[in-house]
Amino acid sequence: MKKGVLYTILGVLAAVVAFIYYYVTLPAINIHSSGFWFFIMAAIVVVIVLYVIRKAGKDMAGSGTVALKFSLKEYKPLKWMGILLLLILAAYIIGSILSSPIINAKKYQQLLALENRNFTDDIKEVDYRTIPLLDKDSAALLGDRKMGSLVDIVSQFEVADDYTQLNYNGVPVRVTPLVYASPVKWLTNQKNGIPAYIRIDMTTQDTECVMLEEGIKYSKSEYFNRNLYRHLRFQFPTYIFGDQLFFEIDDEGVPYWVCPVKKFNIGLFGGVTIGRVVLCNAITGECTDYDIQDVPQWIDKVYSAEMLMQLYDYHGIYQHGFFNSVLGQKDCLVTTNGYNYIALDDDVWVYTGITSVNGDQSNVGFVLMNQRTMETRFYKVEGATEMSAMSSAEGQVQNLGYKSSFPLLLNIADEPTYFMALKDAAGLVKKYAMVNVQKYQWVAIGDTIQQCEKSYNELLSTNGIVSQNTDAYQEASGRIESISPIVLEGTTHYYICIEGNENIFDVDLSDDKLIGIVRFKAGDRITIKYLDEGGLNPVQELN
């Protein structure tokens, strides 16, 4: 074979191998990307291997034997390629060291700006229409159950595991797309795309499969060029996207992928935050590139909870340098082993407790971290860790074997209070619990949220603490259109409707101050104060 033809074949082979590697691994063409460095080193190794093969073929053609020993002096290209490979590897290792907290502890500690705030100023007394009553696992059960009822598409699609929590029209919801059930199902359905996504109201547990007029064409479950990661890489070859891409919907319910772009603040590979966001329309694939400061208000998730917690850990453990974090550990603080979400100021905030690095059973406070802006607020509230509170709640129902979800932090009567769901072995929510943060032996259990809160308020009252949360009440008055007694779990309730008001009001007779409802009948005029929970609204005061 002629030398020119051989060189051409080897060059084409090298290009094909490089393209396949790039198409599969999708490294960013960026010096801050570890994948890019490995891609370059792999390319050099491929060239070296092809060079060795060519030389071996040449020797075999000349002598009939293959000589595997090469003199670097004789074959200078092999020598220089080896040196180049070693230099790149050395640069990568040195860059990693120079980017590490060992050298840059102070810079890591300053990545996150922390603002000290007052708990009762920021966290108003609880409104149950703004807090998620379910965790991700419970939402996944509801999603799977809803999918099982959709007989027309359940054989072709499954529910993805995204379940992104966001605020949708002022209500906490989780959304997740469907995915193709198998490569064969993708082949038969990819022309029309994924027809729907699941939306779950985290306060009422209402689960809806939102059917789309035009299917989702760009997703993580697609193959080839419509795969979300590949679609983004070919449009933005230099961007290093975050470890998580978030499925969200805008105020009109249009599905999008929120794709954070990493920013490296320390050396080549260190101090990762988010610098830009690419918003990809899941239906059309149209992408819009935003600077982090210009991200639209309706987007809720830019920073993952894990990234925010890591940034706080840097702030907490490197206050006195790297070696103090390893040896003396003076004043070292870290986040606790879990997190939850709170809706605040029309954004989604990550909540997690702050404890000593020594792993004791108490928190020194907690933080709220905005997933859109990275704003972080610290609240000095000493008390039990979330795990201790969960154990305390589980101890109240140990005969039933219920397990607690990771708690939310609520304000009840200006008392920091852990709120959690208690679930059975099947993952179904059976009861609710409230545990006082500072006195975690104060535990209230209820079959419903209203019963749990009532028991907790009675517990607080017994200990001299009275709720003043009247601002959360709304007032309604008018003539009673209908009044119906009903018994729920041994307790009598009166459901009343007021003329000209679409709400249904629930009067719980276990509350002694509401017993006067038995004197009313249809046609009587009534004035009530109630909590607006978007459906069955519990009455708090009666006139």
N, C-alpha and C positions, 0 to 999 in steps of 0.2 A: 504494500500500500504506500502511495506517495506521502511524503512528509506533510505537504499542504493539506491533503485530504484528512490525514490523521489529526492534525491540529484543529481542523474545522469540526470534526466529529467530537473531539474532546471539549472544544469550546462550547458547542451546542449542548453536550451532556452536562457540563458544569452549569450552564445557564438554566437548563431544565431543573436540575437538582436545586439550585438556588431559588427558582420561582416556586417550586413545590413547597420548599421549606418556608418561604415567606408567606405563601398563600394559606398554609396551615397554621403557622405560629403567629403571624401578623405582628411582628415587632414594629414599634414606632421608630422612624428614622430620626433619632434624637439621642444625643450623647448622654442624656439623663436616664435613658432606658437601658436596663440591664439586658433585656432581650436583644437590643440592637448590638451591644458589644458581643454577645454570644453568637449572633448572626454573622458578624464580621469574622470572628475567630473560626466559626464553622466553615465559612466560605474559604478561608485560607487553608484550613485542613483539607477541604475538598480539592483545592488546587494542588496542594502538595501530593495528595494521593494520586491524582490524575498525572502529575509530573512523574511520579515513581512508576506508574503503570506504563507511561510512554517510554521511559528509559528502559524498563524491563523488556518491553516489546522490541525495542531497538536492539538490545543486547542479544535477545533470543533470535532475532532475524539474522544477526551477524555471526553468532557462534553456535546457535542451537541450544544454548543453555541460558538460564535466567540468573543474572548476577544481582543479588539483593544488597550488596555492600557498595555504598557510594562514598566517594571522597568529596567532602564538602569543599575542598579546595578546587577539585575538578568540576564539580557541578555547583557553580556559584548561585544560580537562581534558587536552588533548594536551601542553600545557606541563608540567603537574604530573606526568604519566606519564613524560615524558622526563627530568625532574629526578629522579624516583624511580629510574628505570633507571640513571642515571649515579651516583646515590648508592650503589645496591646494588653496581654494578661497582667503584666506588672502595673500598667496604668490603671487597669480596672481595680486591682487589689489596693493600690495606693489611694485611688479615688474613694474607695469604700471606707478605708481607714480615716481619711481626712474628712469624710462626711458623717462620721459616727459621733455619738454622744460622748465618747471618751475624750475627744478633743474639743467638742463644741457644746458642752453641757449647758452653758449660760444661754447660748443661742436657742437651744431646744426649749429651755425653760421659758423663754420669752416669746415663743411662737403663739401662745394663747394669752390674750388680754383678759384678765379676770376682774369683774366688778363686784364688790360686796354690796348686797342688798338686804332689805328687811323683809322677812317672810310675809307678815300680815299686810304689808303695803302692796306687794306684787301678786300674791296668791289670795284672791278673794274667796269668800265662803262659797262652798261647792254649788255648782249648777250641773245637774246630772245630764243635761243635754250637750255639754261640752267636754265630757270626759269619756274615754273608752272603757266600757265595762267588760270587754273581752280582750284576751291576748291573742297573739298570732296563732297559737295552736288551736284555740277554740274557733277562731275565724276559719281556719283550714277545714275543720270538721263541718262547719256550715257550708263552706264552698263545695266540698265534696258531696254533701247531701243534696245541695241544689243541683249540682251537675248530674247526679244520679237520676233526678226527676226529668231531665231533658232528653227524652228518648230519641229525638230526631238527630241529636248531635253527639250523644254520649259515646257512641261506638267509634267516632272519628277523632274526638278530641279529649284531652284531659285538662285539669286545672293546674296552672303553673304554681310554683311555690313562692312567688314574689310577695303577695299580700302587703303592698306598700301602704303604710298608714299616712293619711293626709286629711286636711280640712276641706270638705266639699260643701260649699254653700253654708258655712258655719257649723257643720256637723262632722264629728270624727268618723271617717270611714276607712275601710281597707279595700284596695282594688288589686286585681290580679288578672292577667290575660289567660286565655286558653292556650294550649299548645297541641301540636299534632301528636296523636297517640303512638305513632310509629313511623319509620321511614316510608312504609307502604302507604299509610294514611296521608303522609305529606305529599307523596307523589300524586294521589288522586284528588287532593283538596287545595294544593298550593296555587292553582290558577285563581281561585276566588279568595284565598287567604283565610285567616282565622276570623270566624263570624261574630265573636262576642267577647266580652270580658265580664268578670264577676265583681259586683260592688256590694259591700256589706256595711250596713249601719252599725257602728260599734256600740251604740247606746240602746237601740231597740232590737238588735239582732235580725232586722229585716235583711234578707239576702235576695239580690236581684241579678239575673243574667241579662246584661244589657246587649241586645242584638244591634248590630251595626248595619247601616245601609250598604256600606262598602267594607270589605274585610280588612283585617290587619295584615299587611304584606311584609312588614319588616319587624322581625322579632328574634329572640335568642334561639327559638326552635326552628328557624329557617335554615336551609342549607345553601351553599354556594354564595352568589353575590348578594342575595337578599338577607343573608344572615346579618343581624344587627352589627356585630363586631366588625365583620368584613366590609359592610356598607360604610361604616364610620372610618375605617382605616383607609379605604381608597379615596375618600373625600378629604381626610385630614391625616396625611401620612406622617406628620411630625408630632401629632398630639399623643400624649400618654394618658389614656383614659383611666378613670378610677376603677377600683376593684369591684364596685357595684354600679350598675346602671339601673335607674329607678323607673318603673312604670307608673305614670301619673295620668290624670285626666284634668282638662281645664274646666272652667265654670259651665261650659256647654256639654260636657261629657265626652269631648274628643280625646282619644287616647294619644299619648306622647311617651317618648323615652327621654328621660332627663339624664344626660351623659356628662358627668363632671370630668374636667381635665386637670390632671395633677400639676402642681407647681412645686418645684424643688427649691427650698430657701437656703439650704446649707450644703455647700459643696456640690458634687455630682449627683449624689443619691439620697441626701438627707433632708430632714425638715419638710416633709410632704404636707402641703395643704391643697386647696383648690384655687386655681387661678382663672379658669374660664369654664363655661358650661355650653355644651352643644345640645340644642333641643331638636329632637328628631320626631317628626310626625309619623306615628306608627302605621298609618294607612298609606300615605303618599311617599314616605321616605324623605320628604323635604327637610333640610337641616338649617337651623339658624344658630349662629355662633355669637355668644354673649360674653362680655367681660363679667367677672363675678359681681361687680357693683351694679350691673344693669339687668340682672336676672329678674324676669317678671314676678310680680307679687304673688300670683296664684301658684307658682311653683313652691312646693313645701320641702322637698328633699334635695339638697345639693351635697351636704356633708353627711356621710354615713355615721350612725351612732358609734360604730367601732372606731372610726377615725377621730371623732370628737373626744371619746374617752381616752384614746391614746395621747391626744394632745394635752388633755388635762393631766394625765399621768406624768408626762414630761414636765409640766409645770410644777407638779407636786413633789416629785422625787429629786429633781435637780436644783432645788432652792439653794443648796450649799455645795454644788459641784457634783461631778460624777462619782468620785471616790467616797464621798459621804453617803451617797445612795447605796453603795455596796457594803461599806464598813460600818461607820457610826450610825448612819440612817437618822440623824437628828432632823426633826421637823419634816420627815418624809411622809407625804400623804398620797393615797391612790384612790381610784374609784372602786366601788364594791363590785361584787360578782353578778352584775345584771343591770338592766335599765328598763325604763318604760317611757311612755310618751305623754305629754301634756299639751293641750291646745291653749295658746296664750297669744294675744295680740294678732290673731289671724295667722299664726305660724305654728308649726309643730316643733316642740322643744323636747330634747332628750333629758329625762330625769335620771340621776343616779346619785347614790350616797357617796360620801367621802369619809374614809377611815384611815387609821394609821397603817403604815406599811408593815407593822409587826403583826397585823391580823387579829386584833382584839375584837371583842363583841360589841363595840360601840362606834357610832358615827360621830364625827366632829361637826358635820353639816352635810349639805347636799348642794348640787349644782344643777342649773337648767342651762342647756346649750341649744342655741337656735340652729336648726338644720339647714336654714337658707343663708344665714349671715355669719355663722360661727360666733355670734355674741354669746358670752358666757357669764352667768350670774351665780355668785356664791352666797349661800344663806347659812349663817352659823346657827344651827339647831342641833344641839347635842342630844343623843338618844340611842336607841337600839338600832343595830343594823337591820337591813331588810330580811336577811336570813333568820335572825332572831325573832322578828315579828312574824314571819311565816311559820316558824316552829310554834310560836305562841298560839297562833290562830288554829293550826292543825291540832294542837293539844286539846282545844275545846271540842273537837269532833273526832277524837282519836278512835272512838268506838265505831265510827262510820268509815274510817280509812280515807277521808278526803285529803287531797293535796292542794296546796295553795299556789296560785299564780304569783308572779313577781308583782309586788305592790305598786300602786300609784300613791303619790303624796298629795293629800287634800288638806284644805283649811276648814275645820269644823269648830265653830265657837272660838276662833282664833287659836285653836290647838292644832299643831302639825299632827296629821293622822294618816297612818297607812291604811289604804283600802285595797282589798284583794278578793278575788273570786276563789271559791273552794270547789274543786272538781273531783268527780268520782274516777274510778279506774278507766272508764271509757272516755274520759276527757270532757264530760258534760258538766256544765256549771250547775251546782246543786244549792249552794248557799253563798252568802257574802259575809265578809268579816271586816271590821274596823279595829285597828290597834293603835293606841296612843304611842307616838314616837318616843316621848320622854319617859313614859311609864308604861312599858309594853306589857305589864300584867293587866292593864285595862283593855279588855277584849270584848267586843260585842259581835254577836252572830245573828243573822236573819235570813229567812228564806227568800225575801225580796230586799231590794235596796232600801225601800221605805221602812221596812221592819228593822233592818240593820241600823239605819240612821237613828230611828226612834230609840232603839235599845242603847245605842251609843250616847245619844243626848241624855237619856235617863242616867246612864253611868256617869257622865260628866256632871250632871246636876247633883247626883248623890255625893260627888266629891267637890261640890261648891263651884262648879264651872257651868255657866248658863250661856247658851247660844243667843246672839243678838242678830242673827242673819235674817232680818226682815226685808232688806233691800232686794233679796232674790225673789220675793213674793210678788205675784201679780194679782190684780183685783178684777172681779167680774160681778156684775149685778144685773138683775132682771127677774122676770117671772119664770117660774119653773115650768118647763115644757113637759118633762117626764121625770119620774123618780122611781128607781127600781132597787129593791133590796136583793142582795146576793151573798151567799156564804162562800168564802174562800179559805180553805185550810182551817176551818173551825172559827173563823172570824167574820162577823157580819160587816158588809160594806154597802153603802148606798151609792148607786151610780145616778147622777143627775145631769140633765140637759137644760140649758137656759135658752129661752127664746132669742133668736138672732145671733146665737153663739154656736159655732160648729164644734167646740170642744166638748169632751165628756169629762166630768169631774168625779173623783173618787173620794168618798167620805168614809174613812176607816173608823168604825165604832170602838176599836180597841183604844183609841185616844179619847179619854174622858171628856175633854173640852169640846168634842164634836158630837156628843150624845144628843144634843138638841135637835139634830136633823130629823129625829123621829117625829117631831111635831109638825114637820112641813109636809105639804101635799102639792100636787100639780096645780098651778095657777097662783100659788103664793109667791110673793116677791122675796128675793134673797140676795144677800151680798156675801161674797166669799173671797178669801185670799188663798192662792194656790201656787204650786210650783209648776211652771210650764215645762212639761216633759214631752211635748209633741204628740201625745196620744191620749193615754189615760192619765189625767193630771191630778195628783194628790192634793186634797184640800188641807190647808193648815189652820185657817181661822174661819169662823162661821158667825154671821150676824143675821 
